[in-house]
Amino acid sequence: MDNKIRKASVLIIIVAALGYFVDIYDLVLFGVVKTESLEQIMPGATAAARSDMGKFLFNMQMLGMLIGGVLWGVLGDKKGRLKVLFGSILLYSAANIVNAFITTIPAYTVVRIIAGIGLAGELGAGITLVSEMMPKEKRGYGTMIIVTFGALGAVVASLVGAKGEAIGSLISSVTGSPIANWQVAYIVGGVMGLALLLLRIGTIESGMFTGIRSESKIAKGDIRILLFNSQNLKKYLRCIFVGIPIWYVIGLLVMNSENEFAPFLGVEGVKNGKAVMYAYIGLSVGDLISGLLSQLLRSRRKVVMLYLLLTLILIFVFLFFSHDISLQGYYILCLLLGTASGYWAIFVTIAAEQFGTNIRSTAANTIPNFVRGSVNIITGLFGMLTAFAVPKDVNALLVGLLFITLAFYSIVKLKETFSKDLDYVEDHHEL
């Protein structure tokens, strides 16, 4: 690797890590500030009505992410990874700032969809760039840094969302207008993202993509390569299944702490924002350890298997052995659950390494976003079993067992990709 490529790789890792930091900040932020924002926008509504609206807006954000995953993925394979990286950062940053000044539910809905579309592109583009630019034996370090640092964005979102008064006072003194805490949180996210665009200078495009960009005979970003080739479709679905347990832990167990699991376990005073913060600290630690283990063992698959086993053990402890624990004990459990399921770095690396250069961006962008979108399936199954009067702990365990089993089966079936040469294209002649 020559000096220019080495410096460019370091810069891309920095940009992608900071971009993912803001990405996770915004992804988690809505859950932290939705109650406060809806109290201001829906002043006469009941708590139940605001809760339902919060769920609707979250689903709209997830819809945007599913749309964006496909859109940015295809653009990344057709137009370049670098354009997607900065384009997605620009879109979700602008949406964040606009979100601070909306006053109606229709406007809130539109902005969350747009923000979701923007949020869908950054991680896949960053992971694809790093995977293609770093030496094949060391690219795991690059993706580890991106995801480990990025996960800390959730911690900052929780802190700013809960204690942004000082920043709000500063903004109010400049503008002369009062500004709410939730508005401060959105403005901070938008400004952080826009500041990242200054780092565009000095970044270069992936050499692997540049090598095929002018080849008209190679189908680039054609999603049919994934869906209508039986081998690719199997790999694609297995990659998705591998990541779902992470969002089972975060999207079901942790994000429903305040109204579902803490009351069930007899723990008082739990706040969703703080539970999410602890879980994401754990995810950051878990991603760091899983990335290092992957390099040490020279295997992605072994690490994922180990983490799935740890996740299952922690789920048992959380659901069946945590009744009447202290408030701090509950938060520590959230941290441990996050650590045990902290293999997101390995998961997204596997997704990028499974497919050829002409479809890699599409796979790396859509797979994580389909996993994020799976939270609706997870919570839907949980709600269905609840309707059949299944006890909450048994209900949550059954849902978890289903997705952990699918993940374990999938990782066993996927081929090891550590140090795999990624400079190849997928055959598209079957299309």
N, C-alpha and C positions, 0 to 999 in steps of 0.2 A: 504494500500500500504506500503510494508516494505521499509526500508531505502535504500537498494540496488536498488530496482526498481525505487524509487523516484529520486535518483541521476542519474540513467541511463536515465530516462525520460527527466530530465533537460538537460543532455548532448546531447541527440538526438534532442531536440528542438533547441539547439545552433547550432549543425551541420547542421540540416535541414534549419534553418534560414539563416546561412552563405552560404550554398550551393545554396539556392534559390536566394540569393543576387547576386551570381556570375552567376547563370542561367539567371536571368533577365538582368544583365549587358551584357551578350553575346547576348541575344535575341534582345536587343535594339541597341547594339553596331553597328551591321552591317548597320542599317539604318542611324546611325550617321556618319560612316566613309566610306560608299560605294562610294560616289562621289570622295573623295580624293584618295582612293585606286584605283579606276578604271581610274582616270586621269593618275596615274603612270603606271598602267598595260596596258592601252589602249591609249598611248600618241597621236596617230594619229586619233582617233575616234571622231565623232561629239558628241555634248552634248546629242542629241536624241538617238544615238547608245549606249552611256554609260547609259542613263536612262533605255533603254530597257534591257540592260544587268543586271542592278541593280535589276529590277523586276524579271528577270529570276533567278538570284542567290537567291533572297529572296524566290521564289517559290521552289527552290531546298532545301533550308533550311527547309521550311514547309513540303516538301515531306519527308525529313529525320525525322522530328518530328512525322509525322504520322506513319512511319515505326517503329521508336523508341518507340512510345507510346504502340504499340502492343507487341513489343519485350521485353521491360523492364517490362511491366505489367505481361505478362505470366511468365517471369523469376522470378519476385517477388513472385508469388504464388507457383511456383515450387521449387525455390532454396532459397528464403528468401528475405525479404525486405531490410536487411542491405547490402547484396551483391549488390543489385541494386542501393542503395543510393550511395555507394562509387564507384561502377563501372561506373555509369553515370557521376559522378563528374570527375573521371579520364579521361574518353573519351572526354568530351567537353573541359576540360582544355588542354589536349594534342593537340586537334584540334585547339584551340585558338593560341597556341604557333606556331604550324606549319603554320597557316594562316598568321602570320606576315612575313613569308619568301617566300610565293608563288610569282611567277613571270608570270604565264600564266593563262588564263581564264579556261582551262580544270582543272588545279590544284585547282583554286579557287572554281570551281563547286563541285569537289569531297570533298574538305575540308568542305564546307558549308553543304553538305549532312551528312557527318560524325558528324559535330558539332550538327546538328539538331537531329540526332539519340541520341547523348549524352544528349542534353538538355531536351529530352522528358522524362527522367526517374527520375530525382531528386525530383521534387515536389510530384509526386504520391507516391513514396517510403517514403518520409518524412512524408507526411500527413497520410499514412497508418500506419506507425510505431507509430506516436504520438497518433492517434485515438485508437490504440489497447493497448497502454501502460498506458495512463492516465486514471484517474477515469472518468466514463461516464458523470458526471455532469460538469466536468471541462475541458474536452478535447477541447472545443471551444477556451479556452484561448491559448492552445498550437498552434493550427492552426492559430489563430489570430496573434501570435507573429511571426510565420514563414513567413506568407504572408506580414504582415505589414513591417517587416524589409527587406524582400526580394525585395519588390517593390522599395526600395531606391537604388537598384543596377542600375536602369535606370538613376537615377540622377548622380551617379558616372560615368556611361558610357558616358553621355552627357558632363560632365566636363572634363574627361580624353580625350575623343574623340576630344574635341575642344581645350584643353589647356594642351597637354601632352609634351610640348617642354622641360620642366625642366627634366622630366624623360628621355626623348630622349637624351638630352645632357649628362646625367650621363651614360647611356648605351653606347653612342658613345665614351665617354672618356675611358671606360673600354675595349671596343672591337676594337676601332680604326676605326670603320666604321660608316658612317652617317646612321641615321635611321629616317624614316618618322614618322609623328604624328600618322597615322593610324596603323603603325606597333607597336608603343609603346602601343597603346590602346589594341591590341590583346595580346601582351606579358603580360601586367598587368593582364588581365583577366585570362590568363593561369596560371600565377604564383599564383594568389589568390586562384584558384581552387586546385592546387597541394598542397598548404599549408594546405588546409582543411583535406587532407588525414592523416595528423599527428594526427588529433582528433579521428581517428578510435580506438585508444587504449581506452578501458573503455566502449565502446558501446556494447550493448547486443541486441540480436534478440527479436522480439515480442513473448511474451509467447503464444498468441493465435495461431500464425503460428507454433511455436515449438510443440504445442499440437496436430496438425494434420499432421505434416511433415512426420511422419512414417506410417500414416494410408493409406495403399495402396488402400483401397476401396473408398476413397474420391477422386473425380476428382478435381485436383488442376490446376488452370490456363487454364482451357478448355473454350475457348471463346464461344463455342457452348451453354454453360450455359446462356450466355447473349443473344445470337442471336436466339436460337431456343426454348426458353421458352417465351411464349407470355407475361407473366407478367413482367419478367425480361427485355425483349426487350422494353416494354413500359417505364419502369422506366429508362432504359439506355438512350433512346432517349429524354425523358423529362429532364434528368439531363443535357444533351448536350444543349438543347434549353434554359435552364435557364441561361447558361453562355454566350451565343452568344452576347447579347446586350453589354457586356463589351468590346468585340473585335470589335463590330460595332463602338463604341465610339473611341477606340484607333486606330484600323486598318483603319478606313475610315475617320472619322472627324479629328482626331489629326495628324496622320501620313501623311495625304495629305494636311496639312495646307499650306505649302510653295507654292505649284503649283496649288492647287485647291480652297480651301475655303478662305484663306486670300485674294487673288486677287479678288475673287467673292464678298467678304464683303468690299473691298476697303481699306484693311489694308496693309501697306507696311512694308518691313523689317522683316517679320516673317521667322524664321528658324525652320525647322522640328525638329532638335535636341533639341532646347530650348522648343518648344511646347510639345514634348514628355516628357521632363524633368518635366515641370510644371504639366502635366497630371499624371505622375507617383507619384509626391509628393502628388497630390490629391488622387490617388488610395491608397497610404499608409495611409493617414488620414482616408479615407473612410473605409478601411479594419479594422483599429483600432476601429473606432466608431461602425461599423457593428458587429464586434466580441463582443464588450462590450454589445451592445444592445441585441444581441442574448442570452448572458448569463443572462442579466437583465430580458428580456421577456420570457426566457426559450423557445424560439422558433426560428428556422431557417426560416421558411416559412414567418412569419410576417415581418421579416427584409428584406428579398428579395423583397417582395411585395412593401414595402415602398421605397426601393432603385430603383426599376423599375419605380415607379411613379415619383421620383425625377429626374431620368435620362431622362424621357420623357419631363418633364418641362424644363430642361436645354437644351435639343436638340432644343425645340421651341425657346428658348431665343437665342441660338447660331445662328440658321439659319435665323430667321426672325426679330430679334431685336438688331442685332449687327453690322449693316452696318456703316462704317466709324468710328468705335470706335478706340481708341488709340492702339498702339502696346502693351503697358503694359496691357491695358484692354483685349486685345485678349488672352494674356498669362494667365491672371486671369480666363478668361472663360474656358481655357483648364484645369486649376487647378480645377475649380468647376465641370467640366464635369467628370474629374477623380474621384473626391470625390463622386459625385452622383452615379457613376457606380462602386464604390469601395466595392463590395461585393464578390470579388474573394475568400477570406478566407472562407466565409460561403458556397459559391458554391462548392469548392473542398471538404469541410467537408461533405456536403450533399452527394456528389458523393461517398465518402468512407463509409458513414453510411447506404447507401441504400442496400448494398450487403453483403453476407456472407464471412467468412474468406477465404474460398477456391477460391474465385474469386474477392476479394476486391482489391488486388493490380492491377489486370487487369483493373477493372473499374476505379480506382482512377488515373491510368496512362493514359488510352486511352481517357477518357472523357475530361480532360482539353486540350489535344492535338488535339482532333477533334474540340474543340471550337476554338483553335488558328488557325487551318486549315480552319475554316469557313470564315476567312478573304477573301479568294479567291472567295467564293460564294457571299459574301457581296459586294466586289468591282466589281465582274462580273455583278451583278444585277444593281449596280449603273451605270456601263458602258453601259449596255443595254438600260436603261431608258434615258441616255444621248444621245444615238444614235437616240432615238425617239424624240429628241428635247424637253424633259421634263425639265423645269427650274431646275437649280442645287439645290436650296433650297427645292423645292417640291419633287424632285427626292430623295434626301438624307432623307427627312422626311418619304416618303413612304417606303423606305427600312428599316428605323428604326422602324416604326410602325409595319411592318410585324414581325420583330424578337422580339420586345418587347411584342407584343400580344401573340406570340408563347411561350415566356418565362413566361408570366403571367398565361396563361392557364396551362402550365406544372407545375409550382410551386403550383398551386391550386390542381392539381391532385396528386402530390407527397405527401406521408404521412410524418407527422412531425417526425424528427429523434433525436430531442434534448433528451439527456440522454438515448438513446436507447442502450440496451445490444447488443454488437457486437460479442459476443462469440458464434457464430453459423455458420453452413455451409449451402450452397445452395444445395437443392435436385437436383441430376443430373440423376435420373432414367428415365426421359422422353427422354434423348438423345439416 
